[in-house]
Amino acid sequence: MDRIRIRGGNRLNGRIEISGAKNAALPLMIASLLSEETLTLHRVPRLADVRMLQRILQNHGVDITVAGKRPGQNGHHGETMRLNAKSIVDTTAPYELVSKMRASFWVLAPLIARCGEAKVSLPGGCAIGTRPVDLHILALEKLGAQVTIEGGYVIARAPKGLIGGNIDFAKVSVGATHAALLGAVTAHGDTIITNAAREPEIGDVADCLVKMGARIEGIGTSTLRITGVPRLTGAEHTVIPDRIETGTYAMATAMAGGDVLLAGARPDTLETVTAVLKQAGVDLRATNEGLRVMRNGAGIEPVNVETQPYPGFPTDLQAQFMALMCGAKGTSVIRETIFENRFMHVQELARLGADIHLHGDSAEVRGTGKLTGAQVMATDLRASVSLVIAGLAAEGETMLHRVYHLDRGFETLEEKLVACGAEVERVVGQ
Ligand code: EPU
């Protein structure tokens, strides 16, 4: 297994190109199931999760081609992917595939919409919490599907097609909102989704669906009104820049010190995060090219945060922010309200000398201002990158094990950091 070696202490200076958002690219690829025509996606990040979803969609019969790199093109602009679901050959998503990546469960709604039936394995237990799928099932039932669970599979049927309905979510869920949207756009009649998640990735998928001929109002708000259309066409769409990657490199720059332009970033999709970083003493400026992040000399101030659905502080940046707070000049409290078990980075950060105490859903982080390199273990995607951030500021060498978690969600991480002066190197496993 590959490892990543980090020698801490260097400031970051330069430019990092922000990749397309993983959490938009995955549902956009899934949206291709709704049309017989080709969906062309640009700036799809080169990630292990994208490769895995490619395999899953191919298993359903989606024909996928990936355009090669053009001369002079670097690896940071992702790739262009053409997905054609002219004929769906299999409506079952088996355990072996779905258990590896939760988002693959999201094929359920478009498969029923398109084929009138689908059988999708329940997603595997994920390390960050129990992550049930009751809201996904509720959404599909409101659209007229009959749903049963047998032998670890969700089996849904709507032989006469899905019908529009009112879906009122008791809790905000990104995945269930995607399911409701993907189910409703070709349903017979009108659908109203209330308490919908407002994450920019949902807006991106909705924008793409509109290009495919869907009729959706209220994009970006918590009430989505959909008028079902009989069929969707092909379309061409560019994946939005990854706000979590943007926030991650902003925090890395804040931690290590320096001056980095996050090129192509969309500061309007991470206003809560930039406000929190400014409170912590980081200088951030939106520019024509993206977001410029600077910290020169001054220490980091402690700031309390609580994760919330968008536009609140994202759970996907909680671990990275905790790493930053380990270097602050005082105590901060970080509360995780979305997932009940998303603190696995705490014990790994402790190996680097962090002083963190857990009280239920809150972590009290006593900034030490000084971390020391150590051997650490990646436990999930965002937790692993928090260890990279901490390692950048730690004295001496940090060795991160199990980096396959990182490869699921960060495109060319080492290259991007090295280009800004960090000493980061991948040690390829035997
Ligand atoms: N929930 C339910 N029932 C459901 C669905 C969700 O109770 O049927 C609960 C979850 O257990 C959780 C909360 O609702 O407590 C929110 O979960 P949500 O459904 O919003 O999460 P998700 O759709 O499974 C996506 C991202 C996650 C991100 C969360 C929250 C993708 C592929 N995944 O997951 O991203 O943390 O939204 O923003 O978009 C990551 O990229 O590392 C990652 C985990």
Residues whose N, C-alpha, C, O or C-beta is under 5 A from the ligand:
A	BS01	EPU	N23 A103 R131 P132 V133 D134 L135 H136 V172 S173 V174 G175 A176 T315 D316 I338 F339 L381 R382
